[in-house]
């Protein structure tokens, strides 16, 4: 059985939904090699999922010498960025439904978040299997559309979401 990458996050503050709290993250690849060892900001994300025991997290990688500044890095082989989603597939007992859906979406030639499976430890406590997702945003490596301008030919990213958990 192959090993999954491991993510260890240490923080002395409670993780809440905004603002992001300061933390330190270490990422080890499948072979146990340390691939990331720097500060992060972390917050709970999601609407209805925040009621689940397995939380979803928004993670922002930051610079070691200036933790207030974002740091674009490659995590687990994904293109360089500083905004990441740690998806805890609590209601998906197979742990792979979203992964399969994103893969099928990419096979149609459209953008879908790339993802990697890993195991998460928070302050030394095992949290389970998580999915690292790219945060959907305009970027050459993600949704490759031009910034808004005054022309008729424009592209947009539209978010349809619930305003709260109801």
NORMOPE-V552374 format. One record per backbone hydrogen bond with DSSP energy under -0.5 kcal/mol. CO is the residue of the C=O (numbers start at 1). NH is the residue of the N-H. If there is no record, write none. Layout:
# NORMOPE-V552374
co=CO nh=NH
co=CO nh=NH
This chain:
# NORMOPE-V552374
co=5 nh=119
co=6 nh=28
co=7 nh=9
co=7 nh=121
co=8 nh=26
co=9 nh=123
co=10 nh=24
co=14 nh=16
co=16 nh=18
co=16 nh=44
co=21 nh=42
co=23 nh=40
co=24 nh=10
co=25 nh=38
co=26 nh=8
co=27 nh=35
co=27 nh=36
co=28 nh=6
co=29 nh=32
co=33 nh=29
co=36 nh=27
co=38 nh=25
co=39 nh=62
co=40 nh=23
co=41 nh=60
co=42 nh=21
co=43 nh=58
co=45 nh=56
co=47 nh=50
co=48 nh=51
co=49 nh=52
co=53 nh=55
co=56 nh=45
co=57 nh=59
co=57 nh=86
co=58 nh=43
co=59 nh=84
co=60 nh=41
co=61 nh=71
co=66 nh=63
co=66 nh=69
co=69 nh=63
co=71 nh=73
co=73 nh=75
co=73 nh=81
co=74 nh=76
co=75 nh=78
co=81 nh=73
co=82 nh=61
co=82 nh=84
co=83 nh=135
co=84 nh=59
co=85 nh=87
co=85 nh=133
co=86 nh=57
co=86 nh=88
co=87 nh=89
co=87 nh=131
co=88 nh=90
co=91 nh=93
co=92 nh=95
co=96 nh=100
co=97 nh=101
co=98 nh=102
co=99 nh=103
co=100 nh=104
co=101 nh=105
co=102 nh=106
co=103 nh=107
co=104 nh=108
co=105 nh=108
co=105 nh=110
co=106 nh=109
co=114 nh=134
co=116 nh=132
co=117 nh=5
co=118 nh=130
co=119 nh=7
co=120 nh=127
co=120 nh=128
co=121 nh=9
co=121 nh=123
co=122 nh=125
co=125 nh=122
co=128 nh=120
co=130 nh=118
co=131 nh=87
co=131 nh=133
co=132 nh=116
co=133 nh=85
co=137 nh=143
co=139 nh=142
co=142 nh=144
co=143 nh=139
co=143 nh=145
co=152 nh=154
co=156 nh=158
co=158 nh=160
co=159 nh=161
